[in-house]
Amino acid sequence: MRLYTVIVCSILLAAFPARPLTASLLAQQQTKPADSGSTKIDPAKEADIRKLMGLVGVETLAKQTMDRMTRGLKPLVTNAMPPGEYREQLVNLFYAKFESKMDVRQLLDLAVPIYDRYFSHEEIKGLIQFYQTPLGQKAISALPKLTAEMAEAGRIWGEQLGRESMQEVLAEHPDLAHALEAAGKPQQHQ
């Protein structure tokens, strides 16, 4: 399931360059179709891959991830464009067009060859068997919650480590502590 989050994020992030957008920059960017895999997948294996994706709820996860990503990326797209009266209208029109083109089935079609590369047909069948068991069903329902709790615990842990590290560095280097304090004070005009 985490694979789909990565796929969706990659696809959506690839649409937005890290540098400010301009009309000439957009015109320079060439688009090429995504390579969905040049080798033909055995139809029986593809059917089992799609069965596995359905069993574990990949389509629902992909839809939820796409919705979250588009909401979260709107400010990034806005800030990537130079300020001006045009910007809000352009971003709104872009998002309307972008959302009209988003089709989760296309994303799932992109996932099939990826599953094909990482899992043999026998492994796909084994995963289907596992996810049809009570333990597999429990894993399907528990893993998203478990992952969210782990991410939150990791965030809190990281913040604590960051605070401790900064406090130790500032205690070990009083000159930097004073420079930081001075930089935080409002500048007085002379």
N, CA and C atoms as a LAMMPS dump frame, in Angstrom:
ITEM: TIMESTEP
0
ITEM: NUMBER OF ATOMS
570
ITEM: BOX BOUNDS ff ff ff
-5.0000000000000000e+02 5.0000000000000000e+02
-5.0000000000000000e+02 5.0000000000000000e+02
-5.0000000000000000e+02 5.0000000000000000e+02
ITEM: ATOMS id mol type element x y z
1 1 1 N 0.824 -1.194 0
2 1 2 C 0 0 0
3 1 3 C 0.866 1.255 0
4 2 1 N 1.989 1.215 0.652
5 2 2 C 2.882 2.375 0.69
6 2 3 C 3.394 2.677 -0.71
7 3 1 N 3.512 1.653 -1.557
8 3 2 C 3.974 1.83 -2.918
9 3 3 C 3.07 2.808 -3.652
10 4 1 N 1.765 2.73 -3.42
11 4 2 C 0.843 3.62 -4.111
12 4 3 C 0.984 5.043 -3.652
13 5 1 N 1.262 5.245 -2.394
14 5 2 C 1.499 6.603 -1.917
15 5 3 C 2.703 7.189 -2.642
16 6 1 N 3.762 6.396 -2.769
17 6 2 C 4.964 6.857 -3.468
18 6 3 C 4.651 7.138 -4.929
19 7 1 N 3.888 6.258 -5.579
20 7 2 C 3.547 6.452 -6.984
21 7 3 C 2.758 7.735 -7.164
22 8 1 N 1.726 7.917 -6.356
23 8 2 C 0.878 9.1 -6.486
24 8 3 C 1.69 10.358 -6.228
25 9 1 N 2.481 10.361 -5.165
26 9 2 C 3.304 11.534 -4.853
27 9 3 C 4.258 11.844 -6.002
28 10 1 N 4.895 10.821 -6.545
29 10 2 C 5.848 11.027 -7.631
30 10 3 C 5.168 11.62 -8.852
31 11 1 N 4.011 11.076 -9.187
32 11 2 C 3.298 11.58 -10.357
33 11 3 C 2.877 13.028 -10.146
34 12 1 N 2.316 13.32 -8.999
35 12 2 C 1.845 14.677 -8.755
36 12 3 C 2.997 15.658 -8.595
37 13 1 N 4.053 15.26 -7.911
38 13 2 C 5.186 16.157 -7.724
39 13 3 C 5.928 16.403 -9.024
40 14 1 N 5.947 15.426 -9.92
41 14 2 C 6.614 15.599 -11.205
42 14 3 C 5.934 16.682 -12.033
43 15 1 N 4.684 16.929 -11.761
44 15 2 C 3.951 17.948 -12.508
45 15 3 C 4.338 19.362 -12.092
46 16 1 N 5.005 19.512 -10.965
47 16 2 C 5.301 20.836 -10.444
48 16 3 C 6.799 21.008 -10.242
49 17 1 N 7.439 21.809 -11.075
50 17 2 C 8.87 22.026 -10.91
51 17 3 C 9.17 22.796 -9.637
52 18 1 N 10.393 22.654 -9.145
53 18 2 C 10.794 23.312 -7.904
54 18 3 C 11.079 24.792 -8.119
55 19 1 N 11.227 25.22 -9.372
56 19 2 C 11.522 26.625 -9.631
57 19 3 C 10.246 27.358 -10.034
58 20 1 N 10.247 28.69 -9.946
59 20 2 C 9.049 29.446 -10.292
60 20 3 C 8.615 29.178 -11.732
61 21 1 N 7.308 29.138 -11.919
62 21 2 C 6.755 28.88 -13.237
63 21 3 C 6.615 30.175 -14.014
64 22 1 N 6.933 30.11 -15.278
65 22 2 C 6.647 31.204 -16.197
66 22 3 C 6.083 30.572 -17.455
67 23 1 N 5.408 31.373 -18.272
68 23 2 C 4.831 30.835 -19.5
69 23 3 C 5.912 30.258 -20.404
70 24 1 N 7.058 30.945 -20.489
71 24 2 C 8.12 30.434 -21.358
72 24 3 C 8.709 29.14 -20.807
73 25 1 N 8.814 29.031 -19.492
74 25 2 C 9.336 27.802 -18.895
75 25 3 C 8.382 26.645 -19.172
76 26 1 N 7.088 26.886 -19.035
77 26 2 C 6.12 25.84 -19.317
78 26 3 C 6.17 25.43 -20.775
79 27 1 N 6.359 26.393 -21.667
80 27 2 C 6.437 26.072 -23.09
81 27 3 C 7.68 25.249 -23.399
82 28 1 N 8.752 25.467 -22.65
83 28 2 C 9.997 24.726 -22.88
84 28 3 C 9.91 23.289 -22.412
85 29 1 N 9.084 23.027 -21.417
86 29 2 C 9.014 21.687 -20.853
87 29 3 C 8.319 20.758 -21.828
88 30 1 N 9.004 19.682 -22.14
89 30 2 C 8.423 18.7 -23.037
90 30 3 C 7.798 17.615 -22.2
91 31 1 N 6.668 17.122 -22.675
92 31 2 C 6.027 16.034 -21.968
93 31 3 C 6.155 14.781 -22.795
94 32 1 N 6.378 13.686 -22.112
95 32 2 C 6.392 12.402 -22.8
96 32 3 C 5.553 11.45 -21.978
97 33 1 N 4.896 10.529 -22.642
98 33 2 C 4.033 9.61 -21.907
99 33 3 C 4.83 8.759 -20.94
100 34 1 N 4.205 8.46 -19.809
101 34 2 C 4.859 7.605 -18.817
102 34 3 C 5.039 6.213 -19.408
103 35 1 N 6.165 5.602 -19.137
104 35 2 C 6.439 4.25 -19.602
105 35 3 C 5.754 3.287 -18.656
106 36 1 N 4.714 2.666 -19.133
107 36 2 C 3.978 1.745 -18.276
108 36 3 C 4.52 0.327 -18.389
109 37 1 N 5.687 0.194 -18.971
110 37 2 C 6.311 -1.117 -19.083
111 37 3 C 6.255 -1.583 -20.517
112 38 1 N 7.407 -1.851 -21.091
113 38 2 C 7.444 -2.221 -22.498
114 38 3 C 7.213 -3.719 -22.695
115 39 1 N 7.344 -4.511 -21.656
116 39 2 C 7.123 -5.941 -21.809
117 39 3 C 5.663 -6.271 -21.549
118 40 1 N 5.183 -7.245 -22.269
119 40 2 C 3.787 -7.672 -22.129
120 40 3 C 3.668 -8.554 -20.898
121 41 1 N 2.669 -8.301 -20.088
122 41 2 C 2.44 -9.073 -18.863
123 41 3 C 1.488 -10.215 -19.194
124 42 1 N 1.787 -11.361 -18.654
125 42 2 C 0.914 -12.525 -18.811
126 42 3 C -0.487 -12.12 -18.33
127 43 1 N -1.517 -12.326 -19.163
128 43 2 C -2.878 -11.903 -18.782
129 43 3 C -3.36 -12.518 -17.464
130 44 1 N -2.987 -13.751 -17.189
131 44 2 C -3.404 -14.381 -15.926
132 44 3 C -2.732 -13.684 -14.741
133 45 1 N -1.461 -13.351 -14.9
134 45 2 C -0.751 -12.646 -13.826
135 45 3 C -1.339 -11.244 -13.645
136 46 1 N -1.624 -10.556 -14.744
137 46 2 C -2.221 -9.222 -14.636
138 46 3 C -3.565 -9.287 -13.91
139 47 1 N -4.364 -10.281 -14.231
140 47 2 C -5.664 -10.436 -13.563
141 47 3 C -5.459 -10.654 -12.064
142 48 1 N -4.446 -11.448 -11.702
143 48 2 C -4.176 -11.68 -10.282
144 48 3 C -3.634 -10.423 -9.6
145 49 1 N -2.822 -9.656 -10.306
146 49 2 C -2.326 -8.391 -9.741
147 49 3 C -3.503 -7.463 -9.457
148 50 1 N -4.406 -7.363 -10.403
149 50 2 C -5.579 -6.509 -10.215
150 50 3 C -6.47 -7.04 -9.085
151 51 1 N -6.561 -8.36 -8.966
152 51 2 C -7.327 -8.959 -7.869
153 51 3 C -6.692 -8.594 -6.529
154 52 1 N -5.358 -8.707 -6.457
155 52 2 C -4.639 -8.345 -5.234
156 52 3 C -4.852 -6.873 -4.895
157 53 1 N -4.73 -6.004 -5.888
158 53 2 C -4.927 -4.573 -5.627
159 53 3 C -6.337 -4.297 -5.128
160 54 1 N -7.323 -4.988 -5.697
161 54 2 C -8.699 -4.822 -5.226
162 54 3 C -8.885 -5.335 -3.82
163 55 1 N -8.259 -6.472 -3.532
164 55 2 C -8.38 -7.105 -2.221
165 55 3 C -7.829 -6.212 -1.11
166 56 1 N -6.705 -5.547 -1.38
167 56 2 C -6.087 -4.724 -0.333
168 56 3 C -6.574 -3.274 -0.357
169 57 1 N -7.495 -2.937 -1.271
170 57 2 C -8.088 -1.595 -1.273
171 57 3 C -7.209 -0.523 -1.864
172 58 1 N -6.413 -0.885 -2.85
173 58 2 C -5.486 0.067 -3.447
174 58 3 C -6.225 1.227 -4.112
175 59 1 N -7.342 0.957 -4.765
176 59 2 C -8.072 2.027 -5.452
177 59 3 C -8.541 3.084 -4.461
178 60 1 N -9.086 2.655 -3.342
179 60 2 C -9.552 3.602 -2.32
180 60 3 C -8.377 4.409 -1.778
181 61 1 N -7.276 3.72 -1.492
182 61 2 C -6.085 4.403 -0.987
183 61 3 C -5.56 5.403 -2.011
184 62 1 N -5.547 5.006 -3.278
185 62 2 C -5.057 5.895 -4.326
186 62 3 C -5.941 7.139 -4.427
187 63 1 N -7.254 6.953 -4.362
188 63 2 C -8.174 8.103 -4.417
189 63 3 C -7.934 9.046 -3.243
190 64 1 N -7.815 8.477 -2.046
191 64 2 C -7.583 9.308 -0.863
192 64 3 C -6.259 10.056 -0.971
193 65 1 N -5.228 9.37 -1.43
194 65 2 C -3.914 9.987 -1.559
195 65 3 C -3.94 11.09 -2.608
196 66 1 N -4.598 10.832 -3.732
197 66 2 C -4.693 11.847 -4.784
198 66 3 C -5.441 13.079 -4.274
199 67 1 N -6.513 12.885 -3.529
200 67 2 C -7.264 14.01 -2.978
201 67 3 C -6.4 14.836 -2.02
202 68 1 N -5.687 14.147 -1.122
203 68 2 C -4.821 14.86 -0.17
204 68 3 C -3.713 15.602 -0.894
205 69 1 N -3.116 14.957 -1.878
206 69 2 C -1.999 15.574 -2.594
207 69 3 C -2.443 16.809 -3.361
208 70 1 N -3.587 16.736 -4.037
209 70 2 C -4.015 17.902 -4.806
210 70 3 C -4.342 19.066 -3.892
211 71 1 N -4.947 18.797 -2.745
212 71 2 C -5.22 19.881 -1.791
213 71 3 C -3.914 20.465 -1.257
214 72 1 N -2.95 19.607 -0.954
215 72 2 C -1.692 20.072 -0.393
216 72 3 C -0.787 20.764 -1.392
217 73 1 N -0.934 20.434 -2.662
218 73 2 C -0.054 21.028 -3.665
219 73 3 C -0.535 22.371 -4.199
220 74 1 N -1.81 22.688 -3.963
221 74 2 C -2.341 23.948 -4.488
222 74 3 C -1.526 25.154 -4.012
223 75 1 N -1.184 25.252 -2.717
224 75 2 C -0.351 26.388 -2.297
225 75 3 C 1.035 26.364 -2.942
226 76 1 N 1.572 25.173 -3.181
227 76 2 C 2.887 25.09 -3.821
228 76 3 C 2.838 25.608 -5.255
229 77 1 N 1.79 25.244 -5.984
230 77 2 C 1.646 25.722 -7.353
231 77 3 C 1.476 27.24 -7.346
232 78 1 N 0.66 27.737 -6.448
233 78 2 C 0.432 29.176 -6.353
234 78 3 C 1.741 29.904 -6.084
235 79 1 N 2.504 29.418 -5.124
236 79 2 C 3.757 30.086 -4.757
237 79 3 C 4.855 29.91 -5.798
238 80 1 N 4.699 28.936 -6.701
239 80 2 C 5.707 28.728 -7.744
240 80 3 C 5.558 29.729 -8.882
241 81 1 N 4.443 30.459 -8.894
242 81 2 C 4.194 31.436 -9.956
243 81 3 C 4.46 32.845 -9.451
244 82 1 N 4.958 33.69 -10.33
245 82 2 C 5.188 35.078 -9.917
246 82 3 C 3.868 35.725 -9.492
247 83 1 N 3.917 36.6 -8.48
248 83 2 C 2.69 37.26 -8.016
249 83 3 C 2.056 38.084 -9.13
250 84 1 N 0.768 38.235 -9.034
251 84 2 C 0.035 39.057 -9.994
252 84 3 C -1.442 38.741 -9.908
253 85 1 N -2.236 39.624 -10.518
254 85 2 C -3.68 39.454 -10.465
255 85 3 C -4.137 38.191 -11.18
256 86 1 N -3.375 37.716 -12.137
257 86 2 C -3.723 36.55 -12.931
258 86 3 C -3.648 35.241 -12.137
259 87 1 N -2.809 35.224 -11.111
260 87 2 C -2.383 33.979 -10.474
261 87 3 C -3.539 33.142 -9.926
262 88 1 N -4.433 33.728 -9.163
263 88 2 C -5.52 32.956 -8.546
264 88 3 C -6.397 32.31 -9.611
265 89 1 N -6.737 33.094 -10.64
266 89 2 C -7.584 32.545 -11.697
267 89 3 C -6.862 31.419 -12.437
268 90 1 N -5.589 31.607 -12.736
269 90 2 C -4.821 30.585 -13.435
270 90 3 C -4.73 29.302 -12.612
271 91 1 N -4.449 29.434 -11.327
272 91 2 C -4.348 28.255 -10.461
273 91 3 C -5.689 27.538 -10.379
274 92 1 N -6.789 28.284 -10.217
275 92 2 C -8.111 27.66 -10.149
276 92 3 C -8.463 26.935 -11.443
277 93 1 N -8.175 27.562 -12.587
278 93 2 C -8.448 26.917 -13.87
279 93 3 C -7.561 25.688 -14.058
280 94 1 N -6.298 25.819 -13.656
281 94 2 C -5.383 24.676 -13.737
282 94 3 C -5.913 23.508 -12.919
283 95 1 N -6.331 23.784 -11.682
284 95 2 C -6.813 22.701 -10.828
285 95 3 C -8.087 22.07 -11.36
286 96 1 N -8.966 22.871 -11.914
287 96 2 C -10.179 22.302 -12.507
288 96 3 C -9.806 21.36 -13.655
289 97 1 N -8.883 21.787 -14.499
290 97 2 C -8.437 20.956 -15.628
291 97 3 C -7.709 19.714 -15.119
292 98 1 N -6.81 19.908 -14.164
293 98 2 C -6.015 18.802 -13.61
294 98 3 C -6.927 17.74 -13
295 99 1 N -7.882 18.179 -12.185
296 99 2 C -8.783 17.234 -11.529
297 99 3 C -9.689 16.534 -12.53
298 100 1 N -10.048 17.219 -13.619
299 100 2 C -10.893 16.572 -14.629
300 100 3 C -10.133 15.466 -15.361
301 101 1 N -8.822 15.543 -15.383
302 101 2 C -8.01 14.542 -16.069
303 101 3 C -7.574 13.399 -15.157
304 102 1 N -7.695 13.589 -13.853
305 102 2 C -7.255 12.55 -12.919
306 102 3 C -8.23 11.383 -12.96
307 103 1 N -7.699 10.223 -13.251
308 103 2 C -8.502 9.006 -13.295
309 103 3 C -7.715 7.93 -12.557
310 104 1 N -8.24 7.495 -11.445
311 104 2 C -7.528 6.53 -10.616
312 104 3 C -7.253 5.234 -11.382
313 105 1 N -8.096 4.912 -12.35
314 105 2 C -7.852 3.686 -13.135
315 105 3 C -6.547 3.788 -13.903
316 106 1 N -6.22 4.977 -14.393
317 106 2 C -4.945 5.149 -15.094
318 106 3 C -3.777 4.926 -14.138
319 107 1 N -3.921 5.396 -12.926
320 107 2 C -2.883 5.187 -11.922
321 107 3 C -2.736 3.702 -11.611
322 108 1 N -3.849 3 -11.503
323 108 2 C -3.798 1.559 -11.256
324 108 3 C -3.162 0.838 -12.435
325 109 1 N -3.441 1.307 -13.656
326 109 2 C -2.807 0.708 -14.833
327 109 3 C -1.287 0.866 -14.777
328 110 1 N -0.831 1.993 -14.253
329 110 2 C 0.613 2.211 -14.106
330 110 3 C 1.21 1.277 -13.053
331 111 1 N 0.401 0.895 -12.07
332 111 2 C 0.893 0.059 -10.978
333 111 3 C 1.085 -1.393 -11.39
334 112 1 N 0.305 -1.866 -12.346
335 112 2 C 0.376 -3.282 -12.736
336 112 3 C 1.789 -3.694 -13.145
337 113 1 N 2.459 -2.972 -14.061
338 113 2 C 3.81 -3.401 -14.434
339 113 3 C 4.818 -3.27 -13.291
340 114 1 N 4.53 -2.406 -12.345
341 114 2 C 5.434 -2.278 -11.193
342 114 3 C 5.311 -3.519 -10.318
343 115 1 N 4.089 -3.939 -10.053
344 115 2 C 3.889 -5.192 -9.324
345 115 3 C 4.545 -6.34 -10.088
346 116 1 N 4.395 -6.322 -11.403
347 116 2 C 4.964 -7.38 -12.235
348 116 3 C 6.481 -7.464 -12.074
349 117 1 N 7.133 -6.333 -11.956
350 117 2 C 8.599 -6.319 -11.805
351 117 3 C 9.039 -6.842 -10.445
352 118 1 N 8.272 -6.573 -9.413
353 118 2 C 8.715 -6.911 -8.058
354 118 3 C 8.231 -8.257 -7.55
355 119 1 N 7.184 -8.795 -8.14
356 119 2 C 6.63 -10.048 -7.644
357 119 3 C 6.418 -11.031 -8.784
358 120 1 N 6.777 -12.285 -8.526
359 120 2 C 6.474 -13.349 -9.483
360 120 3 C 4.978 -13.638 -9.409
361 121 1 N 4.483 -14.396 -10.386
362 121 2 C 3.064 -14.745 -10.369
363 121 3 C 2.75 -15.588 -9.13
364 122 1 N 3.651 -16.478 -8.775
365 122 2 C 3.433 -17.303 -7.579
366 122 3 C 3.38 -16.445 -6.319
367 123 1 N 4.228 -15.42 -6.24
368 123 2 C 4.208 -14.526 -5.077
369 123 3 C 2.903 -13.732 -5.019
370 124 1 N 2.423 -13.282 -6.176
371 124 2 C 1.141 -12.57 -6.218
372 124 3 C 0.036 -13.484 -5.701
373 125 1 N 0.038 -14.739 -6.16
374 125 2 C -0.963 -15.704 -5.699
375 125 3 C -0.853 -15.918 -4.185
376 126 1 N 0.39 -15.986 -3.685
377 126 2 C 0.599 -16.149 -2.245
378 126 3 C 0.071 -14.959 -1.46
379 127 1 N 0.289 -13.754 -1.99
380 127 2 C -0.234 -12.552 -1.326
381 127 3 C -1.759 -12.561 -1.324
382 128 1 N -2.359 -12.983 -2.436
383 128 2 C -3.821 -13.068 -2.492
384 128 3 C -4.318 -14.031 -1.421
385 129 1 N -3.665 -15.174 -1.34
386 129 2 C -4.065 -16.16 -0.32
387 129 3 C -3.942 -15.564 1.072
388 130 1 N -2.814 -14.911 1.331
389 130 2 C -2.605 -14.325 2.655
390 130 3 C -3.673 -13.288 2.975
391 131 1 N -3.923 -12.358 2.049
392 131 2 C -4.856 -11.275 2.337
393 131 3 C -6.308 -11.737 2.401
394 132 1 N -6.575 -12.97 1.999
395 132 2 C -7.916 -13.518 2.155
396 132 3 C -8.099 -14.203 3.508
397 133 1 N -7.021 -14.369 4.269
398 133 2 C -7.118 -14.979 5.594
399 133 3 C -7.541 -13.934 6.622
400 134 1 N -7.989 -14.376 7.788
401 134 2 C -8.326 -13.403 8.842
402 134 3 C -7.127 -12.506 9.212
403 135 1 N -5.926 -13.092 9.263
404 135 2 C -4.743 -12.284 9.574
405 135 3 C -4.471 -11.275 8.466
406 136 1 N -4.617 -11.682 7.228
407 136 2 C -4.433 -10.76 6.106
408 136 3 C -5.429 -9.623 6.152
409 137 1 N -6.687 -9.937 6.47
410 137 2 C -7.713 -8.904 6.579
411 137 3 C -7.402 -7.951 7.735
412 138 1 N -6.874 -8.516 8.828
413 138 2 C -6.486 -7.66 9.954
414 138 3 C -5.338 -6.745 9.543
415 139 1 N -4.375 -7.286 8.781
416 139 2 C -3.25 -6.473 8.312
417 139 3 C -3.75 -5.328 7.434
418 140 1 N -4.702 -5.621 6.547
419 140 2 C -5.254 -4.593 5.668
420 140 3 C -5.881 -3.465 6.488
421 141 1 N -6.607 -3.821 7.539
422 141 2 C -7.271 -2.773 8.321
423 141 3 C -6.328 -2.093 9.306
424 142 1 N -5.343 -2.834 9.827
425 142 2 C -4.469 -2.269 10.862
426 142 3 C -3.28 -1.478 10.307
427 143 1 N -2.745 -1.872 9.157
428 143 2 C -1.516 -1.238 8.674
429 143 3 C -1.644 0.266 8.427
430 144 1 N -2.729 0.766 7.848
431 144 2 C -2.809 2.231 7.697
432 144 3 C -2.787 2.961 9.039
433 145 1 N -3.492 2.429 10.034
434 145 2 C -3.509 3.051 11.361
435 145 3 C -2.135 2.943 12.015
436 146 1 N -1.531 1.756 11.901
437 146 2 C -0.201 1.525 12.462
438 146 3 C 0.813 2.478 11.839
439 147 1 N 0.744 2.617 10.52
440 147 2 C 1.671 3.507 9.813
441 147 3 C 1.48 4.955 10.255
442 148 1 N 0.225 5.384 10.402
443 148 2 C -0.046 6.755 10.839
444 148 3 C 0.48 6.99 12.256
445 149 1 N 0.26 6.022 13.143
446 149 2 C 0.755 6.164 14.518
447 149 3 C 2.279 6.186 14.558
448 150 1 N 2.907 5.34 13.729
449 150 2 C 4.373 5.334 13.683
450 150 3 C 4.905 6.654 13.15
451 151 1 N 4.24 7.203 12.134
452 151 2 C 4.674 8.49 11.584
453 151 3 C 4.566 9.59 12.634
454 152 1 N 3.482 9.594 13.383
455 152 2 C 3.306 10.601 14.44
456 152 3 C 4.342 10.423 15.544
457 153 1 N 4.571 9.182 15.949
458 153 2 C 5.59 8.921 16.977
459 153 3 C 6.964 9.357 16.472
460 154 1 N 7.254 9.077 15.202
461 154 2 C 8.53 9.496 14.615
462 154 3 C 8.664 11.003 14.547
463 155 1 N 7.558 11.69 14.23
464 155 2 C 7.588 13.148 14.178
465 155 3 C 7.906 13.729 15.552
466 156 1 N 7.228 13.223 16.579
467 156 2 C 7.459 13.705 17.946
468 156 3 C 8.892 13.41 18.379
469 157 1 N 9.354 12.212 18.101
470 157 2 C 10.717 11.82 18.443
471 157 3 C 11.726 12.72 17.738
472 158 1 N 11.501 12.969 16.439
473 158 2 C 12.408 13.829 15.671
474 158 3 C 12.45 15.249 16.2
475 159 1 N 11.277 15.772 16.576
476 159 2 C 11.241 17.122 17.146
477 159 3 C 12.028 17.178 18.45
478 160 1 N 11.857 16.157 19.286
479 160 2 C 12.573 16.121 20.558
480 160 3 C 14.079 16.042 20.331
481 161 1 N 14.51 15.172 19.41
482 161 2 C 15.935 15.077 19.105
483 161 3 C 16.468 16.397 18.563
484 162 1 N 15.662 17.054 17.734
485 162 2 C 16.075 18.339 17.179
486 162 3 C 16.26 19.392 18.258
487 163 1 N 15.295 19.462 19.189
488 163 2 C 15.416 20.433 20.292
489 163 3 C 16.652 20.146 21.138
490 164 1 N 16.819 18.864 21.52
491 164 2 C 17.97 18.494 22.349
492 164 3 C 19.285 18.806 21.645
493 165 1 N 19.359 18.482 20.366
494 165 2 C 20.59 18.723 19.611
495 165 3 C 20.903 20.204 19.532
496 166 1 N 19.873 21.016 19.254
497 166 2 C 20.098 22.456 19.151
498 166 3 C 20.52 23.025 20.504
499 167 1 N 19.878 22.591 21.583
500 167 2 C 20.249 23.073 22.913
501 167 3 C 21.696 22.713 23.232
502 168 1 N 22.103 21.506 22.889
503 168 2 C 23.481 21.088 23.167
504 168 3 C 24.482 21.882 22.334
505 169 1 N 24.174 22.093 21.044
506 169 2 C 25.082 22.861 20.184
507 169 3 C 25.21 24.279 20.707
508 170 1 N 24.096 24.897 21.09
509 170 2 C 24.151 26.272 21.585
510 170 3 C 24.884 26.344 22.923
511 171 1 N 24.732 25.324 23.776
512 171 2 C 25.46 25.298 25.046
513 171 3 C 26.956 25.119 24.813
514 172 1 N 27.325 24.344 23.816
515 172 2 C 28.736 24.093 23.505
516 172 3 C 29.382 25.256 22.759
517 173 1 N 28.575 26.094 22.107
518 173 2 C 29.09 27.206 21.303
519 173 3 C 28.337 28.489 21.664
520 174 1 N 28.713 29.117 22.805
521 174 2 C 28.003 30.317 23.257
522 174 3 C 28.049 31.463 22.244
523 175 1 N 29.105 31.515 21.428
524 175 2 C 29.178 32.571 20.417
525 175 3 C 28.039 32.435 19.405
526 176 1 N 27.707 31.212 19.041
527 176 2 C 26.596 30.987 18.123
528 176 3 C 25.25 31.261 18.811
529 177 1 N 25.174 30.96 20.095
530 177 2 C 23.949 31.248 20.844
531 177 3 C 23.695 32.75 20.872
532 178 1 N 24.75 33.538 21.095
533 178 2 C 24.606 34.999 21.11
534 178 3 C 24.248 35.523 19.719
535 179 1 N 24.862 34.958 18.677
536 179 2 C 24.554 35.394 17.307
537 179 3 C 23.098 35.087 16.965
538 180 1 N 22.618 33.937 17.39
539 180 2 C 21.226 33.567 17.15
540 180 3 C 20.29 34.533 17.874
541 181 1 N 20.625 34.83 19.122
542 181 2 C 19.802 35.742 19.92
543 181 3 C 19.779 37.122 19.271
544 182 1 N 20.935 37.587 18.824
545 182 2 C 21.014 38.919 18.197
546 182 3 C 20.238 38.943 16.885
547 183 1 N 20.28 37.87 16.141
548 183 2 C 19.568 37.823 14.857
549 183 3 C 18.063 37.839 15.058
550 184 1 N 17.61 37.373 16.182
551 184 2 C 16.168 37.323 16.452
552 184 3 C 15.595 38.622 16.956
553 185 1 N 16.445 39.537 17.384
554 185 2 C 15.977 40.821 17.886
555 185 3 C 15.616 41.737 16.721
556 186 1 N 14.55 42.519 16.872
557 186 2 C 14.183 43.46 15.804
558 186 3 C 15.293 44.5 15.622
559 187 1 N 15.555 44.821 14.394
560 187 2 C 16.601 45.819 14.076
561 187 3 C 16.062 47.215 14.39
562 188 1 N 16.875 48.002 15.079
563 188 2 C 16.497 49.387 15.384
564 188 3 C 17.051 50.282 14.289
565 189 1 N 16.207 51.184 13.795
566 189 2 C 16.636 52.109 12.74
567 189 3 C 17.377 53.264 13.377
568 190 1 N 18.478 53.639 12.757
569 190 2 C 19.277 54.743 13.298
570 190 3 C 19.026 56.003 12.563
